[in-house]
Amino acid sequence: MKARTYGSSDNSAITAAITAAVVVGGLLFVPLKPLAGQDAAKGQAAAKGGAKGGAKGGGYQPPEGPAPRKADGKVDFSGYWARPYTPDMSLFATDLNGKPFPLENRNARGTVAPPPDPNAAPAGRGAGAPPRLLPYTAWGASNWKNYSPDNGDYTGACLPFGLMRSINSPDPLQVMQDGNFMVYLFEQNTWFHLFPIDGRPHSKDSSTWFGDSVGHFEGDTLVIETVNFNGKTRLDTNGHPHSDQLVLTEKWNRTDLGHVIYTMQIHDPKTYTQDWKITDDAANRQFVLRTDQHIMEYSCEENNKALYEGRIKPPKYDDNN
């Protein structure tokens, strides 16, 4: 079997959990019929290098043209979307007014970074951007300081990533939109998340790994609110916490045929003292339509010998979150 090749990750603490959850799965191609937006985009890829969202000097170029629409006039978000791997959401986190949070001490998680040493040698090319210290409550700070994937990250045991961590993952995402519903088809472990987009209220079902999502249109922007999480997942690979009180608000804005600008906002009063968001910067959260690829079958359980043989620890959950 041929594994998909992913882009490089950052230098944050990504250990056995991500190795098991992202690398060990057996991968097979799954032929899918092109969806609206993909089908319309055939043959429209720009030929010139360095086009918006494309690779400079050649390589794949996203299709050009206006955002497609459904028969009812609403923007159609269907397509196969490549999106930036975001293992550390704090790098782009701001308050709701766009003010970045203070830098976090790399050597003392949960504390503010000391002032830079003017006599220190310049950081190497691989140092990466420094993390930001999110506005934790006492519970959130304790959770963050004490988290280590070596002690049992749920993804290493092939449990569902949860909604935000799945969006942040490097795996492709296929979106299907039809009538009053939209579905995320995650390549990661072949998970899906189906939800209405007609403005109906949330259901009263039991809490789940991916939560209960409902969407509505504000002009051409699709706003999706998700509640009722079980509190057993994390926001990103680096393990930023959330609780079962999380309210996640996503916004999809298809700026043209080949691009979506994705923004999100976190409300979780148990974990954070204030709401925060990812900066509204196209370079950070721009999804690119790929018309030359399809999602693949992915089995985390297949060949996950590290879990079967006890080298990866299963998670231990506090039922009180």
LUMZAFI-969782 format. One record per residue (C-alpha): residue in three letters; x, y, z. Coordinates in steps of 0.2 Angstrom, whole numbers, plus 5000, padded with zeros to 4 digits. Example, Ala and Ser with C-alpha at 12.3 -4.5 7.8 and 13.67 -1.06 7.14 Angstrom:
# residues 2
Ala506249785039 Ser506849955036 
***
This chain:
# residues 321
Met500050005000 Lys500650174996 Ala500550305010 Arg500050485007 Thr501550615009 Tyr501150755021 Gly502050925023 Ser503350955036 Ser502750985054 Asp503351115067 Asn504651075080 Ser503351065094 Ala503150905105 Ile502450785093 Thr502750615100 Ala502150435099 Ala500350485098 Ile500450575081 Thr501550445075 Ala500350305078 Ala498750405073 Val499450475057 Val500750355051 Val500150175054 Gly498550175045 Gly498450065029 Leu497950185014 Leu497050134998 Phe496350244985 Val494450264985 Pro493750324968 Leu492450454971 Lys491350544958 Pro491850724956 Leu490650844966 Ala490051014961 Gly491451134961 Gln492650994957 Asp491750944941 Ala491551124936 Ala493351154939 Lys494051024927 Gly495251094914 Gln495251264923 Ala496851254933 Ala497951404930 Ala499451364920 Lys500551504926 Gly501751484941 Gly501451574957 Ala499551594955 Lys498551624971 Gly498651474982 Gly499751374970 Ala501551324970 Lys502751454964 Gly503751404949 Gly502551264943 Gly501651124951 Tyr499751114955 Gln498751264953 Pro496951284960 Pro495551314948 Glu495051494944 Gly493251564943 Pro491851624954 Ala491251524969 Pro489951394963 Arg488151404969 Lys486751274972 Ala485051284963 Asp484451394978 Gly485751524975 Lys486851474991 Val488651454989 Asp489151274986 Phe490651214997 Ser490751044990 Gly492450984985 Tyr494150904991 Trp495051025002 Ala496851035006 Arg497151135021 Pro498651185032 Tyr499151075045 Thr498951165062 Pro499751065076 Asp499851215087 Met498351335087 Ser499151455099 Leu500351515086 Phe498851605077 Ala497751635092 Thr497151815097 Asp495751885107 Leu494151935098 Asn494852105095 Gly496352025085 Lys497652055099 Pro498951915100 Phe499151825117 Pro500851835125 Leu502251715121 Glu502351555131 Asn503951495139 Arg504551345129 Asn505351275144 Ala503951295157 Arg502251265149 Gly500851375155 Thr501951525159 Val502451685150 Ala504051685141 Pro505451785148 Pro506051945139 Pro507251895125 Asp509051895129 Pro509952025118 Asn511551925120 Ala510851755114 Ala511351685098 Pro510051695084 Ala508751545084 Gly509151415070 Arg508051405055 Gly507151255062 Ala506651345078 Gly504951385072 Ala503751515078 Pro503651525097 Pro501951465105 Arg500651585113 Leu500051575130 Leu498151555129 Pro497051625143 Tyr496751475154 Thr495651455169 Ala496451365184 Trp495651205177 Gly496251235159 Ala498051285165 Ser498251125176 Asn497551015161 Trp498851095149 Lys500351085161 Asn500050905165 Tyr499650845148 Ser500950725140 Pro500550615125 Asp501750485132 Asn500550455146 Gly499150415135 Asp498450515121 Tyr496850455114 Thr497350465096 Gly498650335098 Ala497250215103 Cys496350265087 Leu494950345096 Pro494050495087 Phe495050655085 Gly493550765088 Leu493050905077 Met494351045079 Arg495850925080 Ser495150835064 Ile495051005055 Asn496851045061 Ser497550875055 Pro498550865039 Asp497350735031 Pro496250795017 Leu494450835019 Gln493050805006 Val491450915009 Met489750865002 Gln488350985002 Asp486550944997 Gly484951035001 Asn484851065020 Phe486350955025 Met488250965024 Val489550825028 Tyr491350825032 Leu492150665025 Phe493850655034 Glu495150545027 Gln495850525045 Asn495150355050 Thr493750375037 Trp492750475050 Phe491250585044 His490250725052 Leu488450765045 Phe487550915051 Pro486051025045 Ile486351195037 Asp484651265037 Gly484651355053 Arg483751225064 Pro484151225083 His485351095091 Ser484750925095 Lys484550855113 Asp485550695109 Ser486950635121 Ser488650715120 Thr489850645106 Trp491650655101 Phe491250775086 Gly489850865095 Asp488150925088 Ser488351055074 Val487051165065 Gly487351285052 His486551445044 Phe487051565030 Glu487451745034 Gly487551815016 Asp488751695007 Thr489651645023 Leu489151485031 Val489251495050 Ile489251325059 Glu489051315078 Thr489451155087 Val489051105105 Asn488750955116 Phe490550885115 Asn491050745127 Gly492650835133 Lys493750685129 Thr494650765114 Arg495950905112 Leu496051055100 Asp497651005091 Thr499150895090 Asn500050985104 Gly498650945115 His497851115119 Pro496351075130 His494451095130 Ser493051035140 Asp491250975137 Gln490751165138 Leu491551205122 Val490551305109 Leu491551305093 Thr491051425079 Glu491651395062 Lys491451505047 Trp491751455029 Asn491951585015 Arg492251524998 Thr493151674990 Asp493251594973 Leu493151424964 Gly494851364971 His494851434989 Val493951445005 Ile494451555020 Tyr494151465036 Thr493951545053 Met493551485070 Gln493151545087 Ile493251455104 His492051485119 Asp492451375134 Pro492151455151 Lys492851295160 Thr494451305151 Tyr494751485145 Thr494451645154 Gln493951735138 Asp493451685120 Trp494751675107 Lys494951645089 Ile496251605075 Thr496751765066 Asp495751805051 Asp497251785039 Ala497051695023 Ala498851635024 Asn498451545040 Arg496851465036 Gln496551455017 Phe495951295010 Val496351244992 Leu495251144981 Arg496150994973 Thr495450934958 Asp496750804955 Gln496550694970 His495350604980 Ile495250554999 Met495950385003 Glu495350245014 Tyr496250255031 Ser496350125045 Cys497250185061 Glu496950015069 Glu497849925055 Asn499649875060 Asn499549985075 Lys500749865084 Ala501350005096 Leu499650005104 Tyr499349815103 Glu501049785111 Gly500849915125 Arg502150045119 Ile500650165117 Lys499650195133 Pro497750205131 Pro497050365138 Lys496350375156 Tyr494750485157 Asp494050585171 Asp492150565170 Asn491950735177 Asn493050815163 
***
